[in-house]
Amino acid sequence: MTTHAQWVAFYTIVIKEILRFSRIWKQTILPATITTTLYFLIFGQLIGSAIGEMDGIAYHNFIVPGLIMMSVISNAYGNTVASFFSSKFHGHIEELIVSPVPNYIILLGFMGGGIARGLAVGLAVTLVTFFFTDLSIHNGFITISIVVLTAALFSLFGILNGLFAKNFDDISIVPNFVLMPLSYLG
């Protein structure tokens, strides 16, 4: 398979994934944004007003990066695990596997879709937080790099879980026993 054909295959898988979550944005992007906004209002405004400032930093400014990363992580993971498992469940993944597309291109395509959804939700949450706080980014390159790499890592975790899941109940193990406790401990 030529390099150009590999790029076309990668681009096609990524666009398919982006269109999949974009078509149902009311189920993928909007709820995550509203949930994080509620977290911010409850923990940032109500509890934050009781805590006050610490070393000159307001509590709501302190929790905003964590809330953004929580939404990026959960959506990057959720996109790939749902997409990969449903492709496996419905038999679509066999079409990709028997095609001449290398396995790493398939993996990178699904991962690219997870990264795109994580970044889309992260951007939406960031835009909402600008209404409530004076969030400032000190180093844009490092911030974007960390967000993209984190989304890539959790997209890969989603693919792994989707690969080994036998039924729909198995894909909820990681969010319930890993991601949710991390959000409370982090």
C-alpha positions in Angstrom: 0.0 0.0 0.0 1.5 3.3 -1.0 2.0 6.2 1.4 -0.7 8.2 -0.3 -3.2 5.4 0.0 -2.3 5.1 3.7 -3.0 8.8 4.3 -6.3 8.4 2.4 -7.2 5.5 4.7 -6.2 7.4 7.8 -8.1 10.5 6.7 -11.2 8.5 5.9 -11.3 6.8 9.3 -10.7 10.0 11.2 -13.4 11.9 9.2 -15.8 9.0 9.7 -15.2 9.2 13.5 -15.6 13.0 13.5 -18.8 12.8 11.5 -20.1 10.1 13.8 -19.8 12.3 17.0 -20.6 15.5 15.1 -23.9 14.2 13.8 -25.1 13.6 17.4 -23.5 16.6 19.0 -26.5 17.0 21.3 -25.5 13.6 22.8 -21.7 14.0 22.6 -20.6 17.6 23.0 -23.5 19.4 24.7 -24.0 17.1 27.7 -20.3 17.0 28.5 -20.2 20.8 28.4 -23.3 21.2 30.6 -22.0 18.6 33.1 -18.7 20.4 33.4 -20.5 23.7 33.8 -22.6 22.3 36.6 -19.4 21.0 38.3 -17.9 24.4 37.9 -21.0 26.1 39.3 -21.3 23.8 42.3 -17.6 23.3 43.2 -16.2 26.5 41.8 -18.8 29.1 42.8 -20.6 27.6 45.8 -17.7 25.9 47.5 -15.1 28.3 46.1 -16.8 31.3 47.7 -16.5 29.6 51.1 -12.8 28.7 50.6 -11.7 32.0 49.1 -8.3 32.6 47.7 -5.1 30.6 48.3 -1.8 32.3 47.6 -3.6 34.9 45.5 -5.4 32.3 43.3 -9.1 32.0 43.4 -10.5 28.5 44.0 -12.5 28.5 40.8 -9.4 29.4 38.8 -7.6 26.5 40.4 -10.2 23.8 39.5 -10.9 25.0 35.9 -7.9 23.1 34.3 -8.9 19.9 36.1 -12.5 20.2 34.9 -11.3 20.8 31.3 -8.9 17.8 31.5 -11.7 15.6 33.0 -13.9 16.3 30.1 -11.1 15.7 27.6 -10.2 12.4 29.2 -13.7 11.0 29.5 -14.7 12.0 26.0 -11.5 10.8 24.3 -11.9 7.5 26.0 -15.7 7.3 25.5 -15.5 8.0 21.8 -13.0 5.3 21.0 -14.5 2.6 23.2 -18.0 3.2 21.9 -16.9 3.4 18.3 -14.5 0.5 18.4 -16.8 -1.8 20.3 -19.9 -1.0 18.2 -17.8 -1.6 15.1 -16.8 -5.0 16.5 -20.3 -5.7 17.7 -21.9 -5.0 14.4 -19.1 -6.6 12.3 -17.8 -3.5 10.6 -14.3 -3.9 12.0 -13.9 -7.1 9.9 -14.2 -5.0 6.8 -11.3 -2.8 7.9 -9.2 -5.8 9.1 -9.4 -7.7 5.8 -8.7 -4.5 3.7 -5.1 -3.8 2.7 -5.0 -1.0 5.3 -2.2 -1.6 7.9 -3.4 -2.2 11.5 -1.5 0.8 12.8 -3.4 3.1 10.4 -6.7 1.7 11.7 -5.5 2.2 15.3 -4.3 5.8 14.5 -7.6 6.6 12.7 -9.7 5.6 15.7 -7.3 7.4 18.0 -7.6 10.5 15.8 -11.3 10.5 16.2 -11.0 10.2 20.0 -8.5 13.0 20.1 -10.8 15.2 17.9 -13.8 14.6 20.2 -11.7 15.2 23.4 -10.4 18.4 21.9 -13.9 19.5 20.7 -15.4 19.0 24.2 -12.3 20.6 25.8 -12.6 23.6 23.6 -16.4 23.9 24.4 -15.8 23.6 28.1 -12.9 26.2 27.9 -15.1 28.7 26.1 -17.8 28.2 28.8 -15.4 28.8 31.6 -14.4 32.1 30.2 -17.9 33.3 31.2 -17.1 32.5 34.8 -13.4 33.1 35.4 -10.5 35.0 34.0 -8.6 31.9 32.9 -5.2 32.7 31.4 -2.9 30.3 29.5 0.7 30.9 30.4 2.3 28.6 27.7 0.1 27.7 24.8 2.4 25.1 23.3 2.8 23.1 26.5 -0.9 23.4 27.3 -2.0 22.1 23.8 0.7 19.4 23.8 -0.4 18.1 27.2 -4.1 18.1 26.2 -3.4 16.3 22.9 -1.1 13.7 24.4 -3.6 13.1 27.2 -6.4 12.7 24.7 -4.3 10.3 22.7 -3.4 8.2 25.7 -7.0 7.8 26.9 -8.1 7.2 23.3 -5.8 4.2 23.2 -7.2 3.0 26.6 -10.6 3.2 25.0 -9.5 1.1 22.0 -7.9 -1.4 24.4 -11.1 -1.7 26.4 -13.2 -1.9 23.2 -10.9 -4.6 21.9 -11.2 -6.9 25.0 -14.9 -6.1 25.9 -17.2 -9.0 25.3 -20.5 -7.1 25.9 -21.7 -3.6 26.5 -21.3 -3.9 30.3 -17.6 -4.5 29.9 -17.0 -1.1 28.4 -18.3 0.6 31.5 -15.7 -1.0 33.8 -13.0 1.6 33.2 -15.2 4.7 33.5 -16.8 3.4 36.7 -13.7 2.0 38.4 -10.8 4.1 37.0 -12.0 7.4 35.5 -14.6 8.3 38.1 -12.3 7.7 41.1 -9.6 9.7 39.3 -11.9 12.6 38.9 -12.6 12.7 42.6 -9.0 12.1 43.7 -7.3 14.3 41.1 
